[in-house]
Structures are given as structure tokens and as C-alpha cells.
Amino acid sequence: MSTIATPTDCHPKGGNSDVQDFKHIVVLGIGNILWADEGFGVRCVEALQQRYAFAEHVDLIDGGTQGLYLVQHVQSADALLIFDAIDYGLEPGTIKVVRDDDVPRFMGAKKMSLHQTGFQEVLSLAQLTDKFPRRVLLVGCQPEELEDYGGSLRPVVKAAMEDALKLGLEELHAWGAVPVERQEPLGVRESVTVDELALTAYEAQRPAAEEACRIGDDRFMPKKESV
């Protein structure tokens, strides 16, 4: 079962009452869906778009592993919501939030993969150019498994998406994003992710373990000798 880490006094839970006039809100999911729980952030943005429609000044973006190519989106945002898999050193599936100026410092200290190194640089560049969002919220989930190429979210991380989406929606409401539940599903090619890589299709198309090697070629992988 997923849990939500207790916020500290420096990072209280909830929105900011003084900001309701953001002209541009960016919701960004970063990570690599091909490496199991690394895809958490992208899957969160995908789920948000499938379930809700937002005001015209809100952009939902599959940031993938684009690194510095995302700087324009960060610089243009008045408010930035980030979903990502983060190594907090907690139990898998734990959700924790980090806010505002602490986000680039935190991601720099808690690098889990190359995409986070690149995105920390994006945030630093936005600060250096004085084009840093007025509000930033990082909603991170402690991963369980990253070394599974072609794998999907582990059950505990997949379940944690609901807590993450709830926190994100609370903030988006406070920011004036006007989320409204969709009455009709997205059309073909409207999703932030390629239709063939959407979560349901991605999981359904994965071959069985006996049909696709999960760890490498037996001819080149050293075998442990029995004692």
C-alpha cells in the first residue's frame, strides 16, 4: 500500500493562498517508461490528461528524458507541477512533495538517473536566467524496481499514482487550472504519450519472460556457480 510522507514545517502540505492568477501552468512528467518505475512521472501526466480537461493556459507535457530541451517549458511557466520517480530512501510507493526553491537543490542531491541530472540543470538554468516559475511542486514517488528494461510500473508504485494525482489536482485547483472530469475519452493521437506506448497498451504488448530475455544473453552473462 502506498503512503504519503509527512510534510516538514519547511514544506507544509497544501497550496499557496496568494497565487490564483497564473497565466501559464505547466504539468510535467519526467522519466523513462522503458525502465519500470522510472516511468512514474510520465504515467501520472498521461493519467491526468485521460481523466481531466484543463483551462487553456495549462500545458501537460511528457518530458521523458529530454533534459535541457525542457528548459523552454520551465522558463515559460508561472507555476510548474512535476511528477517523477525519486529516491527518497523510503519504502517503495511512498509519495513525498518538495516545493519551490528547494526543488532544484533536492534533485541535485538526490540524483537517481541521468534524466534527473539533466533536469536539475534545466531548473538551475531557469534560475540563472531569472525565468524560474513563481511556484514549483515536485510530487515524487519512491521506486521499487528500475532495472527491468521493457517493464512497467510495479504494483505498489502503480497504486501510488492515485495519491500523487490527488496531491497534484489539489495544487492545480489552487493555481486556477480548472480541472474538469472528461465526459468523453481522448481521440486518437491526442494523448501526451504515443498511443502505442500508453500504459494499458504497453503492458499488454510485453512478451512473456520465456520469449524475451530479461537480463541479457546467456552466452555472455556470467553464471553463479552453486556452492
URMO-V290421 format. One record per backbone hydrogen bond with DSSP energy under -0.5 kcal/mol. NH is the residue of the N-H (numbers start at 0). CO is the residue of the C=O. Records with the same first field share a line. If there is no record, write none. Layout:
NH = CO / CO
//
This chain:
4 = 2 / 94
10 = 7
11 = 8
16 = 14
18 = 15
19 = 17
21 = 174
24 = 56
25 = 78
26 = 58
27 = 25 / 80
28 = 60
29 = 27 / 82
30 = 63
32 = 30
34 = 31
35 = 147 / 150
36 = 144
37 = 34
38 = 35
39 = 36
40 = 29
42 = 38
43 = 39
44 = 40
45 = 41
46 = 42
47 = 43
48 = 44
49 = 45
50 = 46
51 = 47
52 = 179
54 = 176
57 = 54
58 = 24
60 = 26 / 58
62 = 28 / 60
63 = 28
65 = 62
68 = 65
69 = 66
70 = 67
72 = 69
73 = 69
74 = 70
75 = 71
76 = 72 / 73
77 = 23
78 = 23
79 = 134
80 = 25
81 = 79 / 136
82 = 27
83 = 138
85 = 83 / 140
86 = 109
87 = 85
92 = 141
93 = 90
94 = 2
95 = 139
97 = 137
99 = 135
101 = 98
102 = 99
104 = 100
105 = 101
106 = 102
107 = 103
108 = 104
109 = 105
115 = 112
116 = 112
117 = 113
118 = 114
119 = 115
120 = 116
121 = 117
122 = 118
123 = 119
124 = 120
125 = 121
126 = 122
127 = 123
128 = 124
129 = 126
130 = 125
133 = 77
134 = 77
136 = 79
137 = 97
138 = 81 / 136
139 = 95 / 137
140 = 83
141 = 93
142 = 140
147 = 145
149 = 33
150 = 33 / 147
156 = 153
157 = 153
158 = 154
159 = 155
160 = 156 / 157
161 = 158
162 = 158
163 = 159
164 = 160
165 = 161
166 = 162
167 = 163
168 = 164
169 = 165
170 = 166
171 = 167
172 = 168
173 = 169
174 = 170
175 = 171 / 172
176 = 171
179 = 52
181 = 50
189 = 186
196 = 193
197 = 194
201 = 197
202 = 198
203 = 199
204 = 200
205 = 202
210 = 207
211 = 207
219 = 216
220 = 216
221 = 219
//
